[in-house]
């Protein structure tokens, strides 16, 4: 993608990496439609992604 897609110079070649590791079917089946979305949902259904990002940060 051109860098302009990420707020960079349009001649700069830029890549974005998404770190995801979760069961999307399980997450969607349990998504709280009738109440506000909160951190507990992410901690429950995306725990491995949260752990991986934490390891990258430390």
CHARMM internal coordinates of N, CA and C (Angstrom, degrees):
IC EDIT
DIST 1 N 1 CA 1.4469
DIST 1 CA 1 C 1.5240
ANGL 1 N 1 CA 1 C 108.73
DIST 1 C 2 N 1.3153
ANGL 1 CA 1 C 2 N 116.25
DIHE 1 N 1 CA 1 C 2 N 148.98
DIST 2 N 2 CA 1.4637
ANGL 1 C 2 N 2 CA 117.84
DIHE 1 CA 1 C 2 N 2 CA 175.48
DIST 2 CA 2 C 1.5197
ANGL 2 N 2 CA 2 C 110.21
DIHE 1 C 2 N 2 CA 2 C -69.39
DIST 2 C 3 N 1.3113
ANGL 2 CA 2 C 3 N 116.08
DIHE 2 N 2 CA 2 C 3 N 150.89
DIST 3 N 3 CA 1.4602
ANGL 2 C 3 N 3 CA 120.65
DIHE 2 CA 2 C 3 N 3 CA -179.52
DIST 3 CA 3 C 1.5144
ANGL 3 N 3 CA 3 C 113.67
DIHE 2 C 3 N 3 CA 3 C -57.42
DIST 3 C 4 N 1.3499
ANGL 3 CA 3 C 4 N 116.94
DIHE 3 N 3 CA 3 C 4 N -27.16
DIST 4 N 4 CA 1.4695
ANGL 3 C 4 N 4 CA 120.36
DIHE 3 CA 3 C 4 N 4 CA -178.71
DIST 4 CA 4 C 1.5250
ANGL 4 N 4 CA 4 C 112.24
DIHE 3 C 4 N 4 CA 4 C -60.37
DIST 4 C 5 N 1.3219
ANGL 4 CA 4 C 5 N 118.00
DIHE 4 N 4 CA 4 C 5 N -24.91
DIST 5 N 5 CA 1.4657
ANGL 4 C 5 N 5 CA 121.28
DIHE 4 CA 4 C 5 N 5 CA 176.95
DIST 5 CA 5 C 1.5261
ANGL 5 N 5 CA 5 C 111.87
DIHE 4 C 5 N 5 CA 5 C -66.48
DIST 5 C 6 N 1.3326
ANGL 5 CA 5 C 6 N 116.36
DIHE 5 N 5 CA 5 C 6 N -17.45
DIST 6 N 6 CA 1.4570
ANGL 5 C 6 N 6 CA 121.70
DIHE 5 CA 5 C 6 N 6 CA -178.18
DIST 6 CA 6 C 1.5218
ANGL 6 N 6 CA 6 C 112.32
DIHE 5 C 6 N 6 CA 6 C -119.92
DIST 6 C 7 N 1.3496
ANGL 6 CA 6 C 7 N 116.16
DIHE 6 N 6 CA 6 C 7 N 17.76
DIST 7 N 7 CA 1.4564
ANGL 6 C 7 N 7 CA 119.86
DIHE 6 CA 6 C 7 N 7 CA 179.57
DIST 7 CA 7 C 1.5201
ANGL 7 N 7 CA 7 C 113.28
DIHE 6 C 7 N 7 CA 7 C 78.01
DIST 7 C 8 N 1.3170
ANGL 7 CA 7 C 8 N 117.28
DIHE 7 N 7 CA 7 C 8 N 19.88
DIST 8 N 8 CA 1.4613
ANGL 7 C 8 N 8 CA 122.97
DIHE 7 CA 7 C 8 N 8 CA -179.19
DIST 8 CA 8 C 1.5261
ANGL 8 N 8 CA 8 C 108.87
DIHE 7 C 8 N 8 CA 8 C -110.33
DIST 8 C 9 N 1.3263
ANGL 8 CA 8 C 9 N 117.54
DIHE 8 N 8 CA 8 C 9 N 178.71
DIST 9 N 9 CA 1.4602
ANGL 8 C 9 N 9 CA 122.28
DIHE 8 CA 8 C 9 N 9 CA 176.94
DIST 9 CA 9 C 1.5262
ANGL 9 N 9 CA 9 C 109.63
DIHE 8 C 9 N 9 CA 9 C -60.96
DIST 9 C 10 N 1.3406
ANGL 9 CA 9 C 10 N 117.03
DIHE 9 N 9 CA 9 C 10 N 137.55
DIST 10 N 10 CA 1.4679
ANGL 9 C 10 N 10 CA 120.26
DIHE 9 CA 9 C 10 N 10 CA -175.68
DIST 10 CA 10 C 1.5281
ANGL 10 N 10 CA 10 C 113.60
DIHE 9 C 10 N 10 CA 10 C -65.36
DIST 10 C 11 N 1.3299
ANGL 10 CA 10 C 11 N 117.97
DIHE 10 N 10 CA 10 C 11 N -19.16
DIST 11 N 11 CA 1.4659
ANGL 10 C 11 N 11 CA 121.11
DIHE 10 CA 10 C 11 N 11 CA 178.96
DIST 11 CA 11 C 1.5238
ANGL 11 N 11 CA 11 C 112.33
DIHE 10 C 11 N 11 CA 11 C -86.95
DIST 11 C 12 N 1.3138
ANGL 11 CA 11 C 12 N 116.81
DIHE 11 N 11 CA 11 C 12 N -9.76
DIST 12 N 12 CA 1.4626
ANGL 11 C 12 N 12 CA 121.14
DIHE 11 CA 11 C 12 N 12 CA 179.33
DIST 12 CA 12 C 1.5255
ANGL 12 N 12 CA 12 C 109.20
DIHE 11 C 12 N 12 CA 12 C -81.61
DIST 12 C 13 N 1.3158
ANGL 12 CA 12 C 13 N 117.24
DIHE 12 N 12 CA 12 C 13 N 131.55
DIST 13 N 13 CA 1.4545
ANGL 12 C 13 N 13 CA 121.85
DIHE 12 CA 12 C 13 N 13 CA 175.76
DIST 13 CA 13 C 1.5225
ANGL 13 N 13 CA 13 C 107.95
DIHE 12 C 13 N 13 CA 13 C -85.43
DIST 13 C 14 N 1.3043
ANGL 13 CA 13 C 14 N 116.68
DIHE 13 N 13 CA 13 C 14 N 123.36
DIST 14 N 14 CA 1.4568
ANGL 13 C 14 N 14 CA 121.55
DIHE 13 CA 13 C 14 N 14 CA -174.43
DIST 14 CA 14 C 1.5274
ANGL 14 N 14 CA 14 C 109.59
DIHE 13 C 14 N 14 CA 14 C -127.59
DIST 14 C 15 N 1.3154
ANGL 14 CA 14 C 15 N 116.74
DIHE 14 N 14 CA 14 C 15 N 143.62
DIST 15 N 15 CA 1.4613
ANGL 14 C 15 N 15 CA 121.82
DIHE 14 CA 14 C 15 N 15 CA 177.09
DIST 15 CA 15 C 1.5212
ANGL 15 N 15 CA 15 C 109.18
DIHE 14 C 15 N 15 CA 15 C -124.09
DIST 15 C 16 N 1.3011
ANGL 15 CA 15 C 16 N 115.25
DIHE 15 N 15 CA 15 C 16 N 149.91
DIST 16 N 16 CA 1.4623
ANGL 15 C 16 N 16 CA 120.72
DIHE 15 CA 15 C 16 N 16 CA 176.66
DIST 16 CA 16 C 1.5235
ANGL 16 N 16 CA 16 C 106.96
DIHE 15 C 16 N 16 CA 16 C -122.19
DIST 16 C 17 N 1.3127
ANGL 16 CA 16 C 17 N 115.89
DIHE 16 N 16 CA 16 C 17 N 134.52
DIST 17 N 17 CA 1.4542
ANGL 16 C 17 N 17 CA 121.32
DIHE 16 CA 16 C 17 N 17 CA 179.06
DIST 17 CA 17 C 1.5212
ANGL 17 N 17 CA 17 C 107.77
DIHE 16 C 17 N 17 CA 17 C -113.95
DIST 17 C 18 N 1.3185
ANGL 17 CA 17 C 18 N 116.51
DIHE 17 N 17 CA 17 C 18 N 129.55
DIST 18 N 18 CA 1.4646
ANGL 17 C 18 N 18 CA 120.91
DIHE 17 CA 17 C 18 N 18 CA 178.40
DIST 18 CA 18 C 1.5302
ANGL 18 N 18 CA 18 C 108.36
DIHE 17 C 18 N 18 CA 18 C -106.95
DIST 18 C 19 N 1.3094
ANGL 18 CA 18 C 19 N 115.87
DIHE 18 N 18 CA 18 C 19 N 125.75
DIST 19 N 19 CA 1.4590
ANGL 18 C 19 N 19 CA 121.38
DIHE 18 CA 18 C 19 N 19 CA 178.51
DIST 19 CA 19 C 1.5257
ANGL 19 N 19 CA 19 C 108.56
DIHE 18 C 19 N 19 CA 19 C -100.05
DIST 19 C 20 N 1.3133
ANGL 19 CA 19 C 20 N 116.57
DIHE 19 N 19 CA 19 C 20 N 106.41
DIST 20 N 20 CA 1.4589
ANGL 19 C 20 N 20 CA 120.51
DIHE 19 CA 19 C 20 N 20 CA 178.09
DIST 20 CA 20 C 1.5222
ANGL 20 N 20 CA 20 C 109.12
DIHE 19 C 20 N 20 CA 20 C -135.05
DIST 20 C 21 N 1.2963
ANGL 20 CA 20 C 21 N 115.90
DIHE 20 N 20 CA 20 C 21 N 140.28
DIST 21 N 21 CA 1.4553
ANGL 20 C 21 N 21 CA 121.83
DIHE 20 CA 20 C 21 N 21 CA 177.39
DIST 21 CA 21 C 1.5208
ANGL 21 N 21 CA 21 C 106.92
DIHE 20 C 21 N 21 CA 21 C -156.23
DIST 21 C 22 N 1.3231
ANGL 21 CA 21 C 22 N 115.80
DIHE 21 N 21 CA 21 C 22 N 82.27
DIST 22 N 22 CA 1.4555
ANGL 21 C 22 N 22 CA 120.06
DIHE 21 CA 21 C 22 N 22 CA 178.88
DIST 22 CA 22 C 1.5208
ANGL 22 N 22 CA 22 C 109.74
DIHE 21 C 22 N 22 CA 22 C -153.82
DIST 22 C 23 N 1.3159
ANGL 22 CA 22 C 23 N 116.06
DIHE 22 N 22 CA 22 C 23 N 161.76
DIST 23 N 23 CA 1.4552
ANGL 22 C 23 N 23 CA 122.79
DIHE 22 CA 22 C 23 N 23 CA 178.64
DIST 23 CA 23 C 1.5251
ANGL 23 N 23 CA 23 C 107.88
DIHE 22 C 23 N 23 CA 23 C -85.56
DIST 23 C 24 N 1.3147
ANGL 23 CA 23 C 24 N 117.13
DIHE 23 N 23 CA 23 C 24 N 99.31
DIST 24 N 24 CA 1.4676
ANGL 23 C 24 N 24 CA 120.45
DIHE 23 CA 23 C 24 N 24 CA -175.28
DIST 24 CA 24 C 1.5221
ANGL 24 N 24 CA 24 C 112.31
DIHE 23 C 24 N 24 CA 24 C -64.25
DIST 24 C 25 N 1.3241
ANGL 24 CA 24 C 25 N 118.95
DIHE 24 N 24 CA 24 C 25 N -35.01
DIST 25 N 25 CA 1.4673
ANGL 24 C 25 N 25 CA 120.97
DIHE 24 CA 24 C 25 N 25 CA 179.22
DIST 25 CA 25 C 1.5264
ANGL 25 N 25 CA 25 C 109.82
DIHE 24 C 25 N 25 CA 25 C -63.42
DIST 25 C 26 N 1.3152
ANGL 25 CA 25 C 26 N 116.97
DIHE 25 N 25 CA 25 C 26 N -45.72
DIST 26 N 26 CA 1.4642
ANGL 25 C 26 N 26 CA 121.01
DIHE 25 CA 25 C 26 N 26 CA 179.17
DIST 26 CA 26 C 1.5285
ANGL 26 N 26 CA 26 C 110.58
DIHE 25 C 26 N 26 CA 26 C -63.10
DIST 26 C 27 N 1.3262
ANGL 26 CA 26 C 27 N 116.82
DIHE 26 N 26 CA 26 C 27 N -42.64
DIST 27 N 27 CA 1.4667
ANGL 26 C 27 N 27 CA 120.69
DIHE 26 CA 26 C 27 N 27 CA 179.48
DIST 27 CA 27 C 1.5255
ANGL 27 N 27 CA 27 C 110.99
DIHE 26 C 27 N 27 CA 27 C -63.54
DIST 27 C 28 N 1.3322
ANGL 27 CA 27 C 28 N 117.53
DIHE 27 N 27 CA 27 C 28 N -46.93
DIST 28 N 28 CA 1.4672
ANGL 27 C 28 N 28 CA 120.18
DIHE 27 CA 27 C 28 N 28 CA -179.92
DIST 28 CA 28 C 1.5217
ANGL 28 N 28 CA 28 C 112.08
DIHE 27 C 28 N 28 CA 28 C -65.22
DIST 28 C 29 N 1.3203
ANGL 28 CA 28 C 29 N 117.04
DIHE 28 N 28 CA 28 C 29 N -38.34
DIST 29 N 29 CA 1.4668
ANGL 28 C 29 N 29 CA 120.36
DIHE 28 CA 28 C 29 N 29 CA 178.81
DIST 29 CA 29 C 1.5222
ANGL 29 N 29 CA 29 C 112.09
DIHE 28 C 29 N 29 CA 29 C -63.86
DIST 29 C 30 N 1.3282
ANGL 29 CA 29 C 30 N 117.35
DIHE 29 N 29 CA 29 C 30 N -25.49
DIST 30 N 30 CA 1.4629
ANGL 29 C 30 N 30 CA 121.57
DIHE 29 CA 29 C 30 N 30 CA -177.24
DIST 30 CA 30 C 1.5205
ANGL 30 N 30 CA 30 C 113.83
DIHE 29 C 30 N 30 CA 30 C -110.18
DIST 30 C 31 N 1.3309
ANGL 30 CA 30 C 31 N 117.15
DIHE 30 N 30 CA 30 C 31 N 9.20
DIST 31 N 31 CA 1.4642
ANGL 30 C 31 N 31 CA 121.37
DIHE 30 CA 30 C 31 N 31 CA 179.96
DIST 31 CA 31 C 1.5224
ANGL 31 N 31 CA 31 C 109.71
DIHE 30 C 31 N 31 CA 31 C -62.70
DIST 31 C 32 N 1.3307
ANGL 31 CA 31 C 32 N 117.44
DIHE 31 N 31 CA 31 C 32 N 129.29
DIST 32 N 32 CA 1.4760
ANGL 31 C 32 N 32 CA 121.25
DIHE 31 CA 31 C 32 N 32 CA -175.48
DIST 32 CA 32 C 1.5341
ANGL 32 N 32 CA 32 C 112.64
DIHE 31 C 32 N 32 CA 32 C -78.00
DIST 32 C 33 N 1.3141
ANGL 32 CA 32 C 33 N 117.10
DIHE 32 N 32 CA 32 C 33 N 88.00
DIST 33 N 33 CA 1.4661
ANGL 32 C 33 N 33 CA 121.88
DIHE 32 CA 32 C 33 N 33 CA -178.53
DIST 33 CA 33 C 1.5257
ANGL 33 N 33 CA 33 C 111.52
DIHE 32 C 33 N 33 CA 33 C -68.24
DIST 33 C 34 N 1.3218
ANGL 33 CA 33 C 34 N 117.44
DIHE 33 N 33 CA 33 C 34 N -33.83
DIST 34 N 34 CA 1.4663
ANGL 33 C 34 N 34 CA 121.72
DIHE 33 CA 33 C 34 N 34 CA -172.94
DIST 34 CA 34 C 1.5286
ANGL 34 N 34 CA 34 C 114.77
DIHE 33 C 34 N 34 CA 34 C -93.46
DIST 34 C 35 N 1.3310
ANGL 34 CA 34 C 35 N 118.15
DIHE 34 N 34 CA 34 C 35 N 4.14
DIST 35 N 35 CA 1.4639
ANGL 34 C 35 N 35 CA 119.53
DIHE 34 CA 34 C 35 N 35 CA 178.94
DIST 35 CA 35 C 1.5246
ANGL 35 N 35 CA 35 C 109.96
DIHE 34 C 35 N 35 CA 35 C -145.69
DIST 35 C 36 N 1.3110
ANGL 35 CA 35 C 36 N 116.27
DIHE 35 N 35 CA 35 C 36 N 170.66
DIST 36 N 36 CA 1.4663
ANGL 35 C 36 N 36 CA 121.38
DIHE 35 CA 35 C 36 N 36 CA -178.73
DIST 36 CA 36 C 1.5308
ANGL 36 N 36 CA 36 C 110.26
DIHE 35 C 36 N 36 CA 36 C -66.29
DIST 36 C 37 N 1.3057
ANGL 36 CA 36 C 37 N 115.29
DIHE 36 N 36 CA 36 C 37 N 139.57
DIST 37 N 37 CA 1.4576
ANGL 36 C 37 N 37 CA 122.81
DIHE 36 CA 36 C 37 N 37 CA 176.79
DIST 37 CA 37 C 1.5232
ANGL 37 N 37 CA 37 C 108.34
DIHE 36 C 37 N 37 CA 37 C -71.74
DIST 37 C 38 N 1.3309
ANGL 37 CA 37 C 38 N 119.03
DIHE 37 N 37 CA 37 C 38 N 133.57
DIST 38 N 38 CA 1.4627
ANGL 37 C 38 N 38 CA 120.80
DIHE 37 CA 37 C 38 N 38 CA -179.83
DIST 38 CA 38 C 1.5284
ANGL 38 N 38 CA 38 C 111.65
DIHE 37 C 38 N 38 CA 38 C -137.13
DIST 38 C 39 N 1.3253
ANGL 38 CA 38 C 39 N 115.16
DIHE 38 N 38 CA 38 C 39 N 175.63
DIST 39 N 39 CA 1.4669
ANGL 38 C 39 N 39 CA 121.42
DIHE 38 CA 38 C 39 N 39 CA -176.98
DIST 39 CA 39 C 1.5255
ANGL 39 N 39 CA 39 C 113.20
DIHE 38 C 39 N 39 CA 39 C -62.50
DIST 39 C 40 N 1.3153
ANGL 39 CA 39 C 40 N 117.58
DIHE 39 N 39 CA 39 C 40 N -28.34
DIST 40 N 40 CA 1.4649
ANGL 39 C 40 N 40 CA 119.19
DIHE 39 CA 39 C 40 N 40 CA -177.31
DIST 40 CA 40 C 1.5292
ANGL 40 N 40 CA 40 C 111.34
DIHE 39 C 40 N 40 CA 40 C -63.44
DIST 40 C 41 N 1.3223
ANGL 40 CA 40 C 41 N 117.11
DIHE 40 N 40 CA 40 C 41 N -33.46
DIST 41 N 41 CA 1.4656
ANGL 40 C 41 N 41 CA 120.41
DIHE 40 CA 40 C 41 N 41 CA 177.05
DIST 41 CA 41 C 1.5269
ANGL 41 N 41 CA 41 C 110.13
DIHE 40 C 41 N 41 CA 41 C -62.75
DIST 41 C 42 N 1.3214
ANGL 41 CA 41 C 42 N 116.65
DIHE 41 N 41 CA 41 C 42 N -48.35
DIST 42 N 42 CA 1.4669
ANGL 41 C 42 N 42 CA 121.37
DIHE 41 CA 41 C 42 N 42 CA -179.29
DIST 42 CA 42 C 1.5219
ANGL 42 N 42 CA 42 C 110.05
DIHE 41 C 42 N 42 CA 42 C -63.53
DIST 42 C 43 N 1.3139
ANGL 42 CA 42 C 43 N 117.44
DIHE 42 N 42 CA 42 C 43 N -42.92
DIST 43 N 43 CA 1.4692
ANGL 42 C 43 N 43 CA 120.97
DIHE 42 CA 42 C 43 N 43 CA 179.63
DIST 43 CA 43 C 1.5253
ANGL 43 N 43 CA 43 C 111.44
DIHE 42 C 43 N 43 CA 43 C -63.22
DIST 43 C 44 N 1.3295
ANGL 43 CA 43 C 44 N 116.90
DIHE 43 N 43 CA 43 C 44 N -32.73
DIST 44 N 44 CA 1.4580
ANGL 43 C 44 N 44 CA 121.02
DIHE 43 CA 43 C 44 N 44 CA -179.47
DIST 44 CA 44 C 1.5222
ANGL 44 N 44 CA 44 C 112.36
DIHE 43 C 44 N 44 CA 44 C -77.86
DIST 44 C 45 N 1.3236
ANGL 44 CA 44 C 45 N 117.30
DIHE 44 N 44 CA 44 C 45 N -47.37
DIST 45 N 45 CA 1.4594
ANGL 44 C 45 N 45 CA 121.16
DIHE 44 CA 44 C 45 N 45 CA -171.64
DIST 45 CA 45 C 1.5274
ANGL 45 N 45 CA 45 C 115.23
DIHE 44 C 45 N 45 CA 45 C -100.04
DIST 45 C 46 N 1.3220
ANGL 45 CA 45 C 46 N 117.54
DIHE 45 N 45 CA 45 C 46 N -8.63
DIST 46 N 46 CA 1.4755
ANGL 45 C 46 N 46 CA 120.79
DIHE 45 CA 45 C 46 N 46 CA -179.73
DIST 46 CA 46 C 1.5249
ANGL 46 N 46 CA 46 C 111.05
DIHE 45 C 46 N 46 CA 46 C -130.39
DIST 46 C 47 N 1.3090
ANGL 46 CA 46 C 47 N 116.61
DIHE 46 N 46 CA 46 C 47 N 31.00
DIST 47 N 47 CA 1.4640
ANGL 46 C 47 N 47 CA 121.75
DIHE 46 CA 46 C 47 N 47 CA -174.20
DIST 47 CA 47 C 1.5323
ANGL 47 N 47 CA 47 C 112.75
DIHE 46 C 47 N 47 CA 47 C -58.56
DIST 47 C 48 N 1.3218
ANGL 47 CA 47 C 48 N 117.62
DIHE 47 N 47 CA 47 C 48 N -39.30
DIST 48 N 48 CA 1.4750
ANGL 47 C 48 N 48 CA 119.76
DIHE 47 CA 47 C 48 N 48 CA -178.07
DIST 48 CA 48 C 1.5255
ANGL 48 N 48 CA 48 C 111.11
DIHE 47 C 48 N 48 CA 48 C -67.39
DIST 48 C 49 N 1.3230
ANGL 48 CA 48 C 49 N 116.76
DIHE 48 N 48 CA 48 C 49 N -36.93
DIST 49 N 49 CA 1.4655
ANGL 48 C 49 N 49 CA 120.28
DIHE 48 CA 48 C 49 N 49 CA 177.62
DIST 49 CA 49 C 1.5216
ANGL 49 N 49 CA 49 C 110.29
DIHE 48 C 49 N 49 CA 49 C -66.41
DIST 49 C 50 N 1.3216
ANGL 49 CA 49 C 50 N 117.15
DIHE 49 N 49 CA 49 C 50 N -43.08
DIST 50 N 50 CA 1.4635
ANGL 49 C 50 N 50 CA 121.61
DIHE 49 CA 49 C 50 N 50 CA 178.82
DIST 50 CA 50 C 1.5288
ANGL 50 N 50 CA 50 C 109.93
DIHE 49 C 50 N 50 CA 50 C -61.46
DIST 50 C 51 N 1.3248
ANGL 50 CA 50 C 51 N 116.90
DIHE 50 N 50 CA 50 C 51 N -43.90
DIST 51 N 51 CA 1.4648
ANGL 50 C 51 N 51 CA 120.53
DIHE 50 CA 50 C 51 N 51 CA 178.91
DIST 51 CA 51 C 1.5292
ANGL 51 N 51 CA 51 C 110.87
DIHE 50 C 51 N 51 CA 51 C -62.25
DIST 51 C 52 N 1.3213
ANGL 51 CA 51 C 52 N 117.39
DIHE 51 N 51 CA 51 C 52 N -43.89
DIST 52 N 52 CA 1.4658
ANGL 51 C 52 N 52 CA 121.06
DIHE 51 CA 51 C 52 N 52 CA -178.90
DIST 52 CA 52 C 1.5222
ANGL 52 N 52 CA 52 C 111.70
DIHE 51 C 52 N 52 CA 52 C -63.53
DIST 52 C 53 N 1.3225
ANGL 52 CA 52 C 53 N 117.28
DIHE 52 N 52 CA 52 C 53 N -44.04
DIST 53 N 53 CA 1.4626
ANGL 52 C 53 N 53 CA 120.45
DIHE 52 CA 52 C 53 N 53 CA 178.95
DIST 53 CA 53 C 1.5248
ANGL 53 N 53 CA 53 C 109.76
DIHE 52 C 53 N 53 CA 53 C -64.14
DIST 53 C 54 N 1.3272
ANGL 53 CA 53 C 54 N 117.34
DIHE 53 N 53 CA 53 C 54 N -39.87
DIST 54 N 54 CA 1.4588
ANGL 53 C 54 N 54 CA 121.06
DIHE 53 CA 53 C 54 N 54 CA 177.05
DIST 54 CA 54 C 1.5187
ANGL 54 N 54 CA 54 C 111.89
DIHE 53 C 54 N 54 CA 54 C -59.94
DIST 54 C 55 N 1.3204
ANGL 54 CA 54 C 55 N 116.48
DIHE 54 N 54 CA 54 C 55 N -40.19
DIST 55 N 55 CA 1.4714
ANGL 54 C 55 N 55 CA 120.14
DIHE 54 CA 54 C 55 N 55 CA 178.61
DIST 55 CA 55 C 1.5239
ANGL 55 N 55 CA 55 C 111.18
DIHE 54 C 55 N 55 CA 55 C -66.94
DIST 55 C 56 N 1.3258
ANGL 55 CA 55 C 56 N 116.78
DIHE 55 N 55 CA 55 C 56 N -37.08
DIST 56 N 56 CA 1.4677
ANGL 55 C 56 N 56 CA 120.13
DIHE 55 CA 55 C 56 N 56 CA 178.11
DIST 56 CA 56 C 1.5200
ANGL 56 N 56 CA 56 C 111.47
DIHE 55 C 56 N 56 CA 56 C -66.87
DIST 56 C 57 N 1.3131
ANGL 56 CA 56 C 57 N 116.86
DIHE 56 N 56 CA 56 C 57 N -32.38
DIST 57 N 57 CA 1.4611
ANGL 56 C 57 N 57 CA 121.38
DIHE 56 CA 56 C 57 N 57 CA -177.80
DIST 57 CA 57 C 1.5223
ANGL 57 N 57 CA 57 C 112.14
DIHE 56 C 57 N 57 CA 57 C -76.57
DIST 57 C 58 N 1.3231
ANGL 57 CA 57 C 58 N 117.78
DIHE 57 N 57 CA 57 C 58 N -25.32
DIST 58 N 58 CA 1.4701
ANGL 57 C 58 N 58 CA 121.35
DIHE 57 CA 57 C 58 N 58 CA -176.65
DIST 58 CA 58 C 1.4973
ANGL 58 N 58 CA 58 C 112.73
DIHE 57 C 58 N 58 CA 58 C -96.51
END
COOR INIT
IC SEED 1 N 1 CA 1 C
IC BUILD
